[in-house]
Amino acid sequence: MTGTNPNNAEMLALAALAATLTDARRAERFLSLTGLSPDGIRLRLTDRSLLAACIGFLEGHEPDLMAVAEDIGATPEALVRAKADLE
């Protein structure tokens, strides 16, 4: 366990997902790479694996990880810890 409260991990990941999907470029890349649809995401909002995958997507492109972390008022490290807790 990394020390992040599981509820906080979910909240951080949900915020990161929202920030990802509200940026057109990031949203397009996320949907394209994951094969998910907006409806599919809505159906799985409480799915911890989806939330972890969103942060994993951000980790794959550091500028996006940094931008989303700033957008949601978190550190990139907190997002990475949240991902570990969600997995």
N, CA, C and O atoms as a GROMACS GRO file, in nm:
protein
  348
    1MET      N    1   0.084  -0.119   0.000
    1MET     CA    2   0.000   0.000   0.000
    1MET      C    3   0.088   0.125   0.000
    1MET      O    4   0.187   0.132   0.073
    2THR      N    5   0.052   0.220  -0.081
    2THR     CA    6   0.135   0.339  -0.095
    2THR      C    7   0.098   0.448   0.003
    2THR      O    8   0.169   0.548   0.012
    3GLY      N    9  -0.009   0.432   0.076
    3GLY     CA   10  -0.046   0.533   0.173
    3GLY      C   11  -0.154   0.628   0.127
    3GLY      O   12  -0.199   0.712   0.204
    4THR      N   13  -0.197   0.616   0.003
    4THR     CA   14  -0.304   0.700  -0.046
    4THR      C   15  -0.437   0.638  -0.006
    4THR      O   16  -0.458   0.518  -0.025
    5ASN      N   17  -0.526   0.717   0.047
    5ASN     CA   18  -0.660   0.671   0.082
    5ASN      C   19  -0.728   0.625  -0.046
    5ASN      O   20  -0.729   0.700  -0.145
    6PRO      N   21  -0.787   0.503  -0.049
    6PRO     CA   22  -0.852   0.455  -0.172
    6PRO      C   23  -0.959   0.550  -0.224
    6PRO      O   24  -0.974   0.564  -0.345
    7ASN      N   25  -1.034   0.613  -0.135
    7ASN     CA   26  -1.134   0.710  -0.181
    7ASN      C   27  -1.067   0.829  -0.247
    7ASN      O   28  -1.116   0.880  -0.348
    8ASN      N   29  -0.955   0.874  -0.192
    8ASN     CA   30  -0.881   0.984  -0.253
    8ASN      C   31  -0.826   0.941  -0.388
    8ASN      O   32  -0.825   1.021  -0.482
    9ALA      N   33  -0.780   0.817  -0.399
    9ALA     CA   34  -0.728   0.767  -0.526
    9ALA      C   35  -0.837   0.771  -0.631
    9ALA      O   36  -0.813   0.813  -0.744
   10GLU      N   37  -0.957   0.727  -0.595
   10GLU     CA   38  -1.068   0.729  -0.690
   10GLU      C   39  -1.105   0.872  -0.727
   10GLU      O   40  -1.131   0.901  -0.844
   11MET      N   41  -1.107   0.962  -0.629
   11MET     CA   42  -1.142   1.101  -0.657
   11MET      C   43  -1.039   1.167  -0.748
   11MET      O   44  -1.075   1.239  -0.842
   12LEU      N   45  -0.911   1.142  -0.722
   12LEU     CA   46  -0.806   1.196  -0.807
   12LEU      C   47  -0.819   1.142  -0.949
   12LEU      O   48  -0.809   1.217  -1.046
   13ALA      N   49  -0.842   1.012  -0.960
   13ALA     CA   50  -0.853   0.951  -1.092
   13ALA      C   51  -0.976   1.002  -1.167
   13ALA      O   52  -0.970   1.026  -1.287
   14LEU      N   53  -1.087   1.018  -1.097
   14LEU     CA   54  -1.206   1.074  -1.162
   14LEU      C   55  -1.181   1.217  -1.210
   14LEU      O   56  -1.223   1.255  -1.320
   15ALA      N   57  -1.112   1.295  -1.128
   15ALA     CA   58  -1.078   1.432  -1.169
   15ALA      C   59  -0.986   1.429  -1.291
   15ALA      O   60  -1.001   1.510  -1.382
   16ALA      N   61  -0.890   1.336  -1.291
   16ALA     CA   62  -0.798   1.324  -1.404
   16ALA      C   63  -0.872   1.281  -1.529
   16ALA      O   64  -0.845   1.330  -1.639
   17LEU      N   65  -0.967   1.188  -1.514
   17LEU     CA   66  -1.048   1.145  -1.628
   17LEU      C   67  -1.129   1.261  -1.684
   17LEU      O   68  -1.135   1.281  -1.805
   18ALA      N   69  -1.191   1.338  -1.597
   18ALA     CA   70  -1.269   1.454  -1.641
   18ALA      C   71  -1.180   1.554  -1.714
   18ALA      O   72  -1.218   1.607  -1.818
   19ALA      N   73  -1.063   1.581  -1.658
   19ALA     CA   74  -0.971   1.676  -1.722
   19ALA      C   75  -0.923   1.622  -1.857
   19ALA      O   76  -0.904   1.698  -1.952
   20THR      N   77  -0.904   1.493  -1.866
   20THR     CA   78  -0.862   1.431  -1.991
   20THR      C   79  -0.970   1.446  -2.096
   20THR      O   80  -0.942   1.479  -2.212
   21LEU      N   81  -1.094   1.422  -2.056
   21LEU     CA   82  -1.204   1.422  -2.153
   21LEU      C   83  -1.253   1.562  -2.190
   21LEU      O   84  -1.325   1.577  -2.289
   22THR      N   85  -1.217   1.662  -2.112
   22THR     CA   86  -1.259   1.798  -2.146
   22THR      C   87  -1.159   1.871  -2.235
   22THR      O   88  -1.186   1.982  -2.280
   23ASP      N   89  -1.046   1.809  -2.260
   23ASP     CA   90  -0.948   1.863  -2.355
   23ASP      C   91  -0.965   1.783  -2.484
   23ASP      O   92  -0.941   1.662  -2.486
   24ALA      N   93  -1.005   1.848  -2.592
   24ALA     CA   94  -1.040   1.778  -2.716
   24ALA      C   95  -0.927   1.690  -2.767
   24ALA      O   96  -0.951   1.576  -2.807
   25ARG      N   97  -0.805   1.739  -2.767
   25ARG     CA   98  -0.692   1.662  -2.819
   25ARG      C   99  -0.667   1.539  -2.734
   25ARG      O  100  -0.651   1.428  -2.786
   26ARG      N  101  -0.664   1.558  -2.601
   26ARG     CA  102  -0.641   1.444  -2.511
   26ARG      C  103  -0.756   1.345  -2.519
   26ARG      O  104  -0.733   1.224  -2.522
   27ALA      N  105  -0.877   1.395  -2.523
   27ALA     CA  106  -0.994   1.306  -2.528
   27ALA      C  107  -0.991   1.220  -2.654
   27ALA      O  108  -1.014   1.100  -2.647
   28GLU      N  109  -0.961   1.281  -2.766
   28GLU     CA  110  -0.954   1.205  -2.891
   28GLU      C  111  -0.848   1.095  -2.884
   28GLU      O  112  -0.872   0.982  -2.925
   29ARG      N  113  -0.732   1.130  -2.831
   29ARG     CA  114  -0.624   1.031  -2.818
   29ARG      C  115  -0.664   0.920  -2.721
   29ARG      O  116  -0.642   0.803  -2.750
   30PHE      N  117  -0.724   0.957  -2.608
   30PHE     CA  118  -0.765   0.859  -2.507
   30PHE      C  119  -0.866   0.762  -2.566
   30PHE      O  120  -0.852   0.641  -2.552
   31LEU      N  121  -0.968   0.814  -2.631
   31LEU     CA  122  -1.072   0.729  -2.689
   31LEU      C  123  -1.014   0.641  -2.800
   31LEU      O  124  -1.048   0.523  -2.811
   32SER      N  125  -0.927   0.698  -2.880
   32SER     CA  126  -0.866   0.621  -2.989
   32SER      C  127  -0.777   0.509  -2.937
   32SER      O  128  -0.784   0.396  -2.985
   33LEU      N  129  -0.695   0.540  -2.839
   33LEU     CA  130  -0.601   0.439  -2.787
   33LEU      C  131  -0.669   0.332  -2.702
   33LEU      O  132  -0.624   0.217  -2.700
   34THR      N  133  -0.777   0.368  -2.634
   34THR     CA  134  -0.843   0.270  -2.547
   34THR      C  135  -0.955   0.195  -2.617
   34THR      O  136  -0.994   0.087  -2.573
   35GLY      N  137  -1.006   0.252  -2.725
   35GLY     CA  138  -1.119   0.190  -2.793
   35GLY      C  139  -1.251   0.211  -2.719
   35GLY      O  140  -1.353   0.153  -2.757
   36LEU      N  141  -1.248   0.292  -2.615
   36LEU     CA  142  -1.370   0.320  -2.539
   36LEU      C  143  -1.455   0.424  -2.610
   36LEU      O  144  -1.406   0.504  -2.690
   37SER      N  145  -1.582   0.421  -2.580
   37SER     CA  146  -1.674   0.523  -2.629
   37SER      C  147  -1.715   0.609  -2.509
   37SER      O  148  -1.700   0.566  -2.395
   38PRO      N  149  -1.766   0.728  -2.535
   38PRO     CA  150  -1.815   0.809  -2.423
   38PRO      C  151  -1.919   0.734  -2.339
   38PRO      O  152  -1.918   0.741  -2.216
   39ASP      N  153  -2.010   0.661  -2.406
   39ASP     CA  154  -2.110   0.585  -2.331
   39ASP      C  155  -2.045   0.474  -2.249
   39ASP      O  156  -2.085   0.448  -2.136
   40GLY      N  157  -1.945   0.409  -2.306
   40GLY     CA  158  -1.873   0.305  -2.233
   40GLY      C  159  -1.805   0.358  -2.109
   40GLY      O  160  -1.801   0.292  -2.006
   41ILE      N  161  -1.750   0.477  -2.121
   41ILE     CA  162  -1.685   0.539  -2.006
   41ILE      C  163  -1.789   0.572  -1.899
   41ILE      O  164  -1.767   0.544  -1.781
   42ARG      N  165  -1.901   0.629  -1.940
   42ARG     CA  166  -2.006   0.662  -1.843
   42ARG      C  167  -2.051   0.538  -1.766
   42ARG      O  168  -2.076   0.544  -1.646
   43LEU      N  169  -2.062   0.426  -1.835
   43LEU     CA  170  -2.106   0.302  -1.770
   43LEU      C  171  -2.002   0.246  -1.672
   43LEU      O  172  -2.035   0.169  -1.582
   44ARG      N  173  -1.876   0.286  -1.690
   44ARG     CA  174  -1.769   0.229  -1.609
   44ARG      C  175  -1.702   0.330  -1.516
   44ARG      O  176  -1.589   0.307  -1.472
   45LEU      N  177  -1.767   0.439  -1.485
   45LEU     CA  178  -1.705   0.544  -1.402
   45LEU      C  179  -1.659   0.494  -1.266
   45LEU      O  180  -1.567   0.552  -1.208
   46THR      N  181  -1.719   0.391  -1.213
   46THR     CA  182  -1.677   0.339  -1.083
   46THR      C  183  -1.580   0.221  -1.097
   46THR      O  184  -1.541   0.161  -0.997
   47ASP      N  185  -1.542   0.189  -1.218
   47ASP     CA  186  -1.450   0.078  -1.244
   47ASP      C  187  -1.306   0.123  -1.216
   47ASP      O  188  -1.251   0.206  -1.288
   48ARG      N  189  -1.248   0.067  -1.111
   48ARG     CA  190  -1.113   0.107  -1.072
   48ARG      C  191  -1.011   0.082  -1.183
   48ARG      O  192  -0.914   0.157  -1.195
   49SER      N  193  -1.031  -0.021  -1.263
   49SER     CA  194  -0.935  -0.048  -1.370
   49SER      C  195  -0.941   0.060  -1.478
   49SER      O  196  -0.839   0.096  -1.536
   50LEU      N  197  -1.061   0.112  -1.505
   50LEU     CA  198  -1.073   0.222  -1.600
   50LEU      C  199  -1.004   0.347  -1.545
   50LEU      O  200  -0.933   0.416  -1.618
   51LEU      N  201  -1.024   0.375  -1.417
   51LEU     CA  202  -0.961   0.492  -1.357
   51LEU      C  203  -0.809   0.480  -1.359
   51LEU      O  204  -0.739   0.578  -1.388
   52ALA      N  205  -0.758   0.362  -1.328
   52ALA     CA  206  -0.613   0.339  -1.333
   52ALA      C  207  -0.562   0.352  -1.476
   52ALA      O  208  -0.455   0.408  -1.499
   53ALA      N  209  -0.640   0.302  -1.572
   53ALA     CA  210  -0.599   0.311  -1.713
   53ALA      C  211  -0.590   0.455  -1.760
   53ALA      O  212  -0.504   0.488  -1.841
   54CYS      N  213  -0.678   0.540  -1.710
   54CYS     CA  214  -0.673   0.681  -1.747
   54CYS      C  215  -0.541   0.742  -1.701
   54CYS      O  216  -0.475   0.814  -1.777
   55ILE      N  217  -0.503   0.714  -1.578
   55ILE     CA  218  -0.377   0.769  -1.529
   55ILE      C  219  -0.260   0.706  -1.605
   55ILE      O  220  -0.162   0.774  -1.635
   56GLY      N  221  -0.271   0.578  -1.636
   56GLY     CA  222  -0.167   0.512  -1.716
   56GLY      C  223  -0.153   0.578  -1.852
   56GLY      O  224  -0.041   0.594  -1.902
   57PHE      N  225  -0.265   0.616  -1.912
   57PHE     CA  226  -0.263   0.688  -2.039
   57PHE      C  227  -0.187   0.819  -2.024
   57PHE      O  228  -0.105   0.854  -2.109
   58LEU      N  229  -0.213   0.890  -1.916
   58LEU     CA  230  -0.144   1.017  -1.891
   58LEU      C  231   0.005   0.995  -1.867
   58LEU      O  232   0.088   1.074  -1.913
   59GLU      N  233   0.038   0.888  -1.797
   59GLU     CA  234   0.180   0.857  -1.772
   59GLU      C  235   0.256   0.834  -1.902
   59GLU      O  236   0.376   0.861  -1.909
   60GLY      N  237   0.186   0.785  -2.003
   60GLY     CA  238   0.250   0.757  -2.131
   60GLY      C  239   0.291   0.881  -2.208
   60GLY      O  240   0.366   0.871  -2.305
   61HIS      N  241   0.245   0.996  -2.165
   61HIS     CA  242   0.281   1.123  -2.230
   61HIS      C  243   0.297   1.228  -2.120
   61HIS      O  244   0.200   1.291  -2.079
   62GLU      N  245   0.420   1.244  -2.074
   62GLU     CA  246   0.446   1.329  -1.958
   62GLU      C  247   0.385   1.468  -1.965
   62GLU      O  248   0.336   1.517  -1.863
   63PRO      N  249   0.387   1.535  -2.082
   63PRO     CA  250   0.323   1.668  -2.086
   63PRO      C  251   0.175   1.663  -2.047
   63PRO      O  252   0.125   1.755  -1.982
   64ASP      N  253   0.104   1.556  -2.086
   64ASP     CA  254  -0.036   1.543  -2.047
   64ASP      C  255  -0.048   1.517  -1.898
   64ASP      O  256  -0.136   1.572  -1.831
   65LEU      N  257   0.040   1.433  -1.844
   65LEU     CA  258   0.038   1.405  -1.700
   65LEU      C  259   0.058   1.534  -1.621
   65LEU      O  260  -0.014   1.561  -1.525
   66MET      N  261   0.155   1.613  -1.663
   66MET     CA  262   0.184   1.739  -1.594
   66MET      C  263   0.066   1.837  -1.607
   66MET      O  264   0.028   1.901  -1.509
   67ALA      N  265   0.010   1.848  -1.726
   67ALA     CA  266  -0.099   1.942  -1.749
   67ALA      C  267  -0.224   1.904  -1.670
   67ALA      O  268  -0.288   1.989  -1.609
   68VAL      N  269  -0.258   1.775  -1.671
   68VAL     CA  270  -0.377   1.731  -1.598
   68VAL      C  271  -0.355   1.748  -1.448
   68VAL      O  272  -0.445   1.793  -1.377
   69ALA      N  273  -0.237   1.713  -1.400
   69ALA     CA  274  -0.209   1.730  -1.257
   69ALA      C  275  -0.229   1.876  -1.218
   69ALA      O  276  -0.291   1.906  -1.116
   70GLU      N  277  -0.176   1.966  -1.299
   70GLU     CA  278  -0.193   2.109  -1.270
   70GLU      C  279  -0.340   2.149  -1.276
   70GLU      O  280  -0.388   2.224  -1.191
   71ASP      N  281  -0.411   2.099  -1.377
   71ASP     CA  282  -0.553   2.132  -1.393
   71ASP      C  283  -0.637   2.093  -1.271
   71ASP      O  284  -0.731   2.163  -1.235
   72ILE      N  285  -0.602   1.980  -1.209
   72ILE     CA  286  -0.684   1.931  -1.097
   72ILE      C  287  -0.623   1.964  -0.962
   72ILE      O  288  -0.677   1.924  -0.858
   73GLY      N  289  -0.512   2.037  -0.961
   73GLY     CA  290  -0.451   2.079  -0.836
   73GLY      C  291  -0.381   1.966  -0.761
   73GLY      O  292  -0.379   1.964  -0.638
   74ALA      N  293  -0.324   1.874  -0.836
   74ALA     CA  294  -0.252   1.762  -0.775
   74ALA      C  295  -0.110   1.760  -0.830
   74ALA      O  296  -0.077   1.835  -0.922
   75THR      N  297  -0.028   1.675  -0.774
   75THR     CA  298   0.105   1.656  -0.829
   75THR      C  299   0.103   1.532  -0.919
   75THR      O  300   0.020   1.443  -0.900
   76PRO      N  301   0.193   1.527  -1.015
   76PRO     CA  302   0.203   1.406  -1.096
   76PRO      C  303   0.229   1.282  -1.010
   76PRO      O  304   0.178   1.173  -1.038
   77GLU      N  305   0.308   1.299  -0.906
   77GLU     CA  306   0.339   1.187  -0.816
   77GLU      C  307   0.213   1.136  -0.746
   77GLU      O  308   0.198   1.015  -0.726
   78ALA      N  309   0.124   1.228  -0.708
   78ALA     CA  310  -0.001   1.186  -0.643
   78ALA      C  311  -0.086   1.105  -0.740
   78ALA      O  312  -0.151   1.008  -0.700
   79LEU      N  313  -0.087   1.145  -0.866
   79LEU     CA  314  -0.162   1.069  -0.965
   79LEU      C  315  -0.104   0.929  -0.983
   79LEU      O  316  -0.178   0.832  -0.993
   80VAL      N  317   0.027   0.919  -0.988
   80VAL     CA  318   0.092   0.789  -1.004
   80VAL      C  319   0.064   0.701  -0.883
   80VAL      O  320   0.042   0.581  -0.897
   81ARG      N  321   0.067   0.759  -0.764
   81ARG     CA  322   0.033   0.682  -0.643
   81ARG      C  323  -0.113   0.635  -0.647
   81ARG      O  324  -0.144   0.522  -0.609
   82ALA      N  325  -0.201   0.722  -0.694
   82ALA     CA  326  -0.342   0.686  -0.704
   82ALA      C  327  -0.358   0.568  -0.799
   82ALA      O  328  -0.435   0.475  -0.772
   83LYS      N  329  -0.287   0.572  -0.909
   83LYS     CA  330  -0.295   0.461  -1.007
   83LYS      C  331  -0.253   0.331  -0.940
   83LYS      O  332  -0.320   0.229  -0.956
   84ALA      N  333  -0.144   0.334  -0.866
   84ALA     CA  334  -0.097   0.213  -0.798
   84ALA      C  335  -0.202   0.161  -0.700
   84ALA      O  336  -0.222   0.040  -0.690
   85ASP      N  337  -0.266   0.251  -0.629
   85ASP     CA  338  -0.370   0.210  -0.534
   85ASP      C  339  -0.493   0.150  -0.605
   85ASP      O  340  -0.557   0.060  -0.553
   86LEU      N  341  -0.523   0.203  -0.723
   86LEU     CA  342  -0.639   0.156  -0.796
   86LEU      C  343  -0.614   0.020  -0.863
   86LEU      O  344  -0.708  -0.056  -0.888
   87GLU      N  345  -0.489  -0.009  -0.890
   87GLU     CA  346  -0.456  -0.137  -0.953
   87GLU      C  347  -0.460  -0.244  -0.850
   87GLU      O  348  -0.435  -0.361  -0.882
   0.00000   0.00000   0.00000
